[in-house]
Amino acid sequence: MRTGMIFCLASALLACCAAAARADALADALEPHVGQTIDLVELGTGKRFVRPTLDGVTDRGGKATALRLTPEGATRTVSVPLAGIAKIIAGRETIHESAGKGNSAAQLRGRKSRENREQQMQAAAERMEKNGVAPWPQLSAAEHAAQVKEIEAFVAKAREAFPKLEVSNTHEFIVATDIPAARMAPYLASLDAMHDFLCDLYGIPRGEPVWLGKCLVVAFLEEDDFLAFEGRFMGLAPQGVHGLCHQRSDGRVVMACHRGDDESAFAHMLVHETSHGFNHRWLSPARLPNWLNEGIAEWVGTQVVPACRQVPLKEAKAVEFMQAGGSVGPGFFDDGPDAHINPLQYGIASGLVKFMVARDRKQFAAFVQGVKEGLSVEQSLKNSFRASLDDLVKAYGKAVGVLDLDSPALGRFDGRVS
């Protein structure tokens, strides 16, 4: 009996020592991040602190017991017991992960949610492999950091040509701009809001990395500087645009623009263009057809920047166009990397996306995901909405008062990278 008791006590002591070692190792790993914004702290219940500030690590007797966090947008610090934390991501690195042992209803739901997410990601990877689409690689913390360094080196070169550019960072964006900081602050908030909105739409847990390093935004006050930047660093000579989103095949996203005279339109344009980059970086390099890509960008812009009234006006003109001609117009569903809808059709694209989202938000996300996984638009639409593209056009036409709406030369977009 005494030998058994001694063995049990020794085992308990070893377990406590191991737990203390893990806690101490975690404290060491977190120490460089104290005072900084970290990616994520997820509790065993599933609750997430996304982009909190790590104010410190509480220890007792040399053992880490809790994290002191200031949640994003809050001013007061909260103490989060280490025992209740399931996952910590800092510097794009998962530095703590625990399956959790609690059996409360909330903890069971949290574990089930994490398991479901892992199963969904595995199933998506299997579907992409079957469809011949390679997903974007998962980057290590070191690889993410290296990508950020490359972006910063690019910005340093840009500042040599445009010395008025000042650099600021959000958690997801690097912004180089000559717009005064006080005037730029609301626009930075719009960028972060766009990122979170699309995460929520597509079911990406907030805090999980999407960008290759970060998304770079270069914003100028004057159009001439924007054009000069595009010519010197992007090799383009854009005409009649306020901004462009450059989406490289390696996953790098650079968005450049100039402010113009309308503040709400500028905010909308930032959201519109960077949403293209987000869609480029989601899941795989598979392209969305132009009508869907532009429709999402316009619709998301109205959700994040409701003060901008450009899109509703475009949609009203588009309805008049469809009523007059009974058609969405030539080339709207054309496929291929060089296919582009015309300016009048932007209102049709945003109206169609808005219509689909109103029908079923989750099925719309599933539809877009199917295309990103390598399905044709027709097949993904059939899987999600149980409808053909012709059915969709007819239903949309009926909703806007155009019976038997036509889509001439209906294209068939396969979504794959050429």
ZAROVEX-73799 format. One record per residue (C-alpha): residue in one letter; x, y, z. Coordinates in Angstrom, 1 decimal, m for minus. Layout:
<sites>
res, x, y, z
A, X, Y, Z
...
</sites>
This chain:
<sites>
res, x, y, z
M, 0.0, 0.0, 0.0
R, 2.7, 2.5, 0.9
T, 4.7, 1.7, m2.3
G, 1.5, 2.4, m4.3
M, 1.0, 5.7, m2.5
I, 4.6, 6.7, m3.1
F, 4.2, 5.8, m6.8
C, 1.0, 7.9, m7.1
L, 2.6, 10.8, m5.4
A, 5.7, 10.6, m7.6
S, 3.5, 10.4, m10.7
A, 1.5, 13.5, m9.6
L, 4.7, 15.4, m8.9
L, 6.2, 14.5, m12.3
A, 2.9, 15.7, m14.0
C, 3.0, 18.9, m12.1
C, 6.6, 19.5, m13.0
A, 5.8, 18.8, m16.7
A, 2.9, 21.2, m16.6
A, 5.1, 23.8, m15.0
A, 7.8, 23.3, m17.6
R, 5.2, 23.7, m20.4
A, 3.9, 26.9, m18.7
D, 7.3, 28.3, m18.3
A, 8.2, 27.4, m21.9
L, 5.0, 29.2, m23.0
A, 5.9, 32.3, m20.9
D, 9.3, 32.3, m22.6
A, 7.7, 32.1, m26.1
L, 5.3, 34.9, m25.3
E, 7.9, 37.2, m23.7
P, 8.9, 38.8, m27.1
H, 5.3, 39.6, m27.8
V, 4.5, 41.4, m24.6
G, 3.2, 44.9, m25.4
Q, 2.4, 43.8, m29.0
T, m0.8, 42.8, m30.8
I, m0.9, 39.1, m31.2
D, m3.0, 37.1, m33.7
L, m5.3, 35.1, m31.5
V, m6.2, 33.7, m28.1
E, m8.9, 31.0, m28.4
L, m10.6, 29.6, m25.3
G, m11.6, 26.1, m24.8
T, m15.2, 27.3, m25.1
G, m14.6, 28.6, m28.6
K, m14.6, 32.2, m27.6
R, m11.8, 34.1, m29.5
F, m9.8, 37.2, m28.7
V, m8.7, 38.3, m32.1
R, m5.8, 40.8, m32.4
P, m5.6, 41.4, m28.7
T, m2.7, 43.3, m27.1
L, m0.7, 41.0, m24.9
D, m0.1, 43.2, m21.8
G, 1.7, 40.5, m19.9
V, 1.9, 37.0, m18.4
T, 0.8, 36.4, m14.8
D, 2.9, 34.0, m12.9
R, 2.8, 32.5, m9.4
G, 5.8, 30.9, m7.8
G, 7.6, 31.1, m11.2
K, 4.8, 29.4, m13.1
A, 2.7, 31.1, m15.8
T, m1.0, 31.0, m14.8
A, m2.8, 33.6, m16.9
L, m2.5, 36.0, m19.8
R, m3.3, 39.7, m19.4
L, m5.0, 40.9, m22.6
T, m6.5, 44.1, m23.9
P, m9.1, 43.0, m26.5
E, m9.1, 44.8, m29.8
G, m11.1, 48.1, m29.5
A, m11.2, 47.9, m25.7
T, m9.3, 49.9, m23.1
R, m9.5, 47.6, m20.1
T, m7.2, 44.6, m19.5
V, m8.7, 41.2, m18.8
S, m7.0, 38.2, m17.2
V, m7.5, 34.9, m19.0
P, m6.5, 31.8, m17.1
L, m4.0, 29.7, m19.0
A, m5.9, 26.5, m18.1
G, m8.9, 27.7, m20.1
I, m6.9, 28.6, m23.3
A, m7.0, 26.1, m26.3
K, m4.9, 28.0, m28.8
I, m2.5, 31.0, m28.9
I, m1.2, 32.4, m32.2
A, 1.5, 35.1, m32.1
G, 3.6, 36.3, m34.9
R, 1.7, 33.9, m37.2
E, 3.0, 31.0, m35.2
T, 0.8, 28.7, m33.1
I, 2.8, 28.7, m29.9
H, 0.2, 26.9, m27.7
E, m2.5, 24.4, m28.5
S, m4.4, 22.2, m26.1
A, m7.3, 19.8, m26.8
G, m8.8, 20.8, m23.4
K, m10.3, 18.4, m20.9
G, m13.3, 20.3, m19.5
N, m16.7, 18.8, m20.0
S, m18.9, 21.8, m19.6
A, m21.4, 22.4, m22.4
A, m19.4, 25.4, m23.7
Q, m16.2, 23.5, m23.7
L, m17.7, 20.5, m25.5
R, m19.1, 22.9, m28.1
G, m15.7, 24.5, m28.5
R, m14.0, 21.2, m29.1
K, m16.6, 20.1, m31.6
S, m16.3, 23.4, m33.5
R, m12.5, 23.0, m33.7
E, m12.9, 19.4, m34.9
N, m15.5, 20.4, m37.5
R, m13.2, 23.2, m38.8
E, m10.3, 20.7, m39.2
Q, m12.5, 18.2, m41.0
Q, m13.8, 21.0, m43.3
M, m10.3, 22.1, m44.2
Q, m9.2, 18.5, m44.9
A, m12.3, 17.9, m47.1
A, m11.6, 21.1, m49.0
A, m8.0, 20.0, m49.6
E, m9.2, 16.6, m50.9
R, m11.6, 18.3, m53.2
M, m9.0, 20.6, m54.6
E, m6.6, 17.7, m55.2
K, m9.4, 15.8, m57.0
N, m10.1, 18.9, m59.2
G, m6.4, 19.5, m60.0
V, m6.1, 22.8, m58.0
A, m3.2, 23.3, m55.7
P, m4.1, 25.2, m52.5
W, m2.0, 28.1, m51.3
P, 0.9, 26.8, m49.2
Q, 0.6, 27.1, m45.4
L, 3.4, 29.3, m44.3
S, 5.5, 29.0, m41.1
A, 5.9, 32.0, m38.8
A, 9.4, 32.5, m40.2
E, 8.1, 32.4, m43.8
H, 5.4, 35.0, m43.0
A, 8.1, 37.2, m41.4
A, 10.3, 36.9, m44.4
Q, 7.4, 38.0, m46.7
V, 6.8, 41.0, m44.5
K, 10.5, 41.9, m44.7
E, 10.3, 41.7, m48.5
I, 7.3, 44.0, m48.6
E, 9.1, 46.5, m46.3
A, 12.1, 46.4, m48.6
F, 9.8, 47.2, m51.6
V, 8.2, 50.1, m49.6
A, 11.7, 51.4, m48.8
K, 12.5, 51.6, m52.6
A, 9.1, 53.3, m53.2
R, 9.9, 55.9, m50.6
E, 13.1, 56.8, m52.4
A, 11.0, 57.8, m55.4
F, 8.1, 59.2, m53.2
P, 9.7, 60.6, m50.0
K, 6.4, 61.9, m48.7
L, 5.2, 58.4, m48.1
E, 4.7, 57.5, m44.5
V, 4.3, 53.8, m43.4
S, 1.8, 52.5, m40.9
N, 0.7, 49.0, m40.0
T, m2.5, 47.2, m39.1
H, m2.4, 43.6, m38.2
E, m3.2, 42.6, m41.8
F, m2.0, 45.6, m43.9
I, 1.1, 47.6, m44.5
V, 0.0, 51.1, m45.7
A, 2.4, 53.5, m47.3
T, 0.7, 56.9, m47.9
D, 1.2, 60.6, m48.2
I, m2.3, 61.2, m46.9
P, m2.1, 62.8, m43.4
A, m2.4, 60.3, m40.6
A, m5.5, 61.8, m39.1
R, m7.3, 61.7, m42.4
M, m6.1, 58.2, m43.2
A, m7.2, 56.6, m39.9
P, m10.8, 56.0, m40.9
Y, m9.7, 54.3, m44.1
L, m7.4, 51.9, m42.2
A, m10.4, 50.9, m40.1
S, m12.3, 50.2, m43.4
L, m9.5, 47.9, m44.5
D, m9.6, 45.9, m41.3
A, m13.5, 45.8, m41.4
M, m13.3, 44.4, m45.0
H, m10.9, 41.7, m43.9
D, m13.2, 40.6, m41.0
F, m16.3, 40.8, m43.1
L, m14.9, 38.4, m45.7
C, m13.6, 36.1, m43.0
D, m17.1, 35.9, m41.5
L, m18.7, 35.5, m45.0
Y, m16.5, 32.6, m45.9
G, m16.4, 31.0, m42.5
I, m12.7, 31.7, m41.9
P, m12.1, 32.0, m38.2
R, m10.9, 35.5, m37.4
G, m7.2, 35.5, m36.6
E, m6.3, 32.9, m39.1
P, m3.7, 34.1, m41.7
V, m5.0, 34.9, m45.2
W, m2.3, 37.2, m46.8
L, 1.2, 36.3, m47.9
G, 2.8, 38.2, m45.1
K, 0.5, 41.2, m45.3
C, m1.4, 43.1, m47.9
L, 0.4, 46.3, m49.1
V, m1.6, 49.4, m49.8
V, 0.1, 52.4, m51.4
A, m2.2, 55.4, m51.3
F, m1.5, 58.8, m52.8
L, m3.2, 62.2, m52.5
E, m2.5, 63.1, m56.1
E, m3.4, 61.1, m59.2
D, m0.1, 62.0, m60.9
D, 1.8, 60.3, m58.2
F, m0.4, 57.2, m58.4
L, 0.2, 57.1, m62.2
A, 4.0, 57.5, m61.7
F, 4.1, 54.7, m59.1
E, 2.1, 52.4, m61.4
G, 4.5, 53.1, m64.3
R, 7.7, 52.9, m62.3
F, 7.0, 49.9, m60.0
M, 4.1, 48.0, m61.7
G, 4.9, 48.6, m65.3
L, 1.4, 49.9, m66.1
A, m0.2, 53.0, m67.4
P, m3.8, 52.9, m66.0
Q, m6.4, 55.2, m67.4
G, m9.6, 56.5, m65.7
V, m9.2, 54.5, m62.4
H, m8.6, 55.5, m58.8
G, m7.0, 52.3, m57.8
L, m5.8, 48.9, m58.8
C, m5.2, 45.6, m57.0
H, m2.2, 43.7, m58.2
Q, m2.4, 40.0, m57.5
R, 0.7, 38.1, m58.2
S, 0.9, 34.4, m59.0
D, 3.1, 33.8, m56.0
G, 0.3, 35.2, m53.7
R, 1.6, 38.7, m53.1
V, m1.0, 41.4, m53.2
V, m0.3, 45.1, m53.7
M, m3.0, 47.7, m54.0
A, m2.3, 51.2, m55.3
C, m4.6, 54.2, m55.5
H, m5.1, 57.9, m55.2
R, m7.6, 59.6, m52.9
G, m9.7, 61.8, m55.3
D, m12.3, 64.3, m54.0
D, m15.0, 62.0, m52.5
E, m14.1, 60.6, m49.1
S, m16.8, 57.9, m49.0
A, m16.0, 56.9, m52.6
F, m12.3, 56.6, m51.6
A, m13.2, 54.3, m48.7
H, m15.4, 52.2, m50.9
M, m12.6, 51.9, m53.5
L, m10.1, 50.8, m50.9
V, m12.5, 48.0, m49.8
H, m13.4, 47.1, m53.3
E, m9.9, 46.7, m54.5
T, m8.5, 44.9, m51.5
S, m11.4, 42.5, m51.5
H, m10.1, 41.3, m54.9
G, m6.8, 40.6, m53.2
F, m8.6, 38.7, m50.4
N, m10.5, 36.5, m52.9
H, m7.2, 35.9, m54.7
R, m5.6, 34.6, m51.4
W, m8.5, 32.6, m50.2
L, m8.0, 28.8, m50.4
S, m6.2, 28.6, m53.8
P, m5.1, 30.7, m56.8
A, m8.2, 29.6, m58.8
R, m9.7, 32.7, m60.3
L, m13.3, 33.8, m59.8
P, m15.0, 34.9, m63.0
N, m14.9, 38.6, m63.6
W, m18.7, 39.2, m63.0
L, m18.5, 37.4, m59.6
N, m15.2, 39.0, m58.5
E, m16.5, 42.5, m59.3
G, m19.9, 41.8, m57.9
I, m18.5, 40.7, m54.6
A, m16.2, 43.7, m54.5
E, m19.0, 46.1, m55.1
W, m21.4, 44.4, m52.7
V, m18.8, 44.2, m49.9
G, m18.0, 47.8, m50.4
T, m21.6, 48.8, m49.7
Q, m21.6, 46.6, m46.5
V, m18.4, 48.1, m45.1
V, m18.9, 51.7, m46.4
P, m22.7, 52.3, m46.4
A, m22.2, 56.0, m46.8
C, m21.0, 55.6, m50.3
R, m24.0, 55.6, m52.6
Q, m22.3, 54.8, m55.9
V, m23.2, 51.2, m56.0
P, m27.0, 51.7, m55.5
L, m26.9, 54.2, m58.3
K, m25.1, 51.8, m60.5
E, m27.7, 49.1, m59.7
A, m30.6, 51.4, m60.5
K, m29.1, 52.2, m63.9
A, m28.4, 48.5, m64.5
V, m32.1, 47.7, m63.9
E, m33.1, 50.4, m66.4
F, m30.6, 48.8, m68.9
M, m32.0, 45.3, m68.4
Q, m35.6, 46.5, m68.6
A, m34.9, 48.3, m71.8
G, m33.1, 45.4, m73.5
G, m34.3, 42.3, m71.6
S, m30.7, 41.2, m71.3
V, m27.6, 41.4, m69.0
G, m25.7, 42.4, m72.1
P, m23.0, 40.7, m74.2
G, m20.0, 39.2, m72.6
F, m21.3, 39.4, m69.0
F, m20.5, 35.7, m68.3
D, m17.5, 35.4, m70.6
D, m14.8, 33.3, m69.3
G, m11.0, 33.5, m69.4
P, m8.4, 35.6, m67.7
D, m8.9, 38.6, m70.1
A, m12.7, 38.7, m69.8
H, m14.0, 41.9, m68.3
I, m17.6, 43.2, m67.8
N, m18.2, 46.7, m69.0
P, m18.8, 49.7, m66.6
L, m22.6, 49.5, m66.9
Q, m22.6, 45.8, m66.0
Y, m21.0, 46.5, m62.6
G, m24.5, 47.3, m61.3
I, m25.8, 44.0, m62.7
A, m22.9, 42.1, m61.0
S, m23.4, 43.6, m57.6
G, m27.2, 43.2, m57.9
L, m26.8, 39.6, m58.8
V, m24.4, 38.9, m55.8
K, m26.8, 40.8, m53.5
F, m29.6, 38.7, m54.8
M, m27.8, 35.4, m54.2
V, m26.7, 36.4, m50.7
A, m30.2, 37.4, m49.8
R, m31.4, 34.0, m51.0
D, m28.9, 32.1, m48.8
R, m25.8, 33.6, m47.4
K, m24.2, 30.2, m46.5
Q, m24.9, 28.7, m49.9
F, m23.5, 31.8, m51.6
A, m20.2, 31.2, m49.6
A, m20.3, 27.6, m50.6
F, m20.8, 28.6, m54.2
V, m17.7, 30.8, m54.2
Q, m15.7, 28.2, m52.4
G, m16.6, 25.6, m55.0
V, m15.2, 27.8, m57.7
K, m12.0, 28.4, m55.6
E, m11.8, 24.6, m55.3
G, m11.7, 24.2, m59.0
L, m15.3, 23.6, m60.0
S, m17.0, 25.3, m62.9
V, m19.5, 28.0, m62.1
E, m22.3, 25.8, m63.4
Q, m21.3, 22.8, m61.2
S, m20.7, 24.9, m58.1
L, m24.0, 26.7, m58.6
K, m25.7, 23.3, m59.0
N, m24.1, 22.0, m55.8
S, m24.9, 25.0, m53.7
F, m28.2, 26.5, m55.0
R, m29.4, 23.5, m57.0
A, m29.8, 25.7, m60.0
S, m28.2, 26.4, m63.4
L, m26.7, 29.7, m64.4
D, m29.7, 30.2, m66.7
D, m32.0, 29.6, m63.8
L, m30.2, 32.1, m61.7
V, m30.4, 34.8, m64.4
K, m34.2, 34.2, m64.8
A, m34.8, 34.3, m61.0
Y, m32.7, 37.5, m60.7
G, m34.6, 39.1, m63.6
K, m37.9, 38.3, m62.0
A, m36.7, 39.9, m58.7
V, m35.8, 43.2, m60.5
G, m38.9, 43.3, m62.7
V, m37.5, 41.9, m65.9
L, m39.3, 38.7, m66.9
D, m37.4, 36.2, m69.0
L, m34.1, 38.0, m68.5
D, m31.6, 36.8, m71.1
S, m27.9, 36.2, m71.0
P, m26.6, 36.1, m74.5
A, m23.6, 33.9, m75.3
L, m23.7, 32.5, m71.8
G, m20.0, 31.6, m71.0
R, m18.9, 28.6, m69.0
F, m16.1, 29.6, m66.6
D, m14.0, 26.7, m65.2
G, m12.2, 28.8, m62.5
R, m8.8, 27.3, m63.1
V, m5.5, 29.2, m63.4
S, m4.3, 29.3, m66.9
</sites>
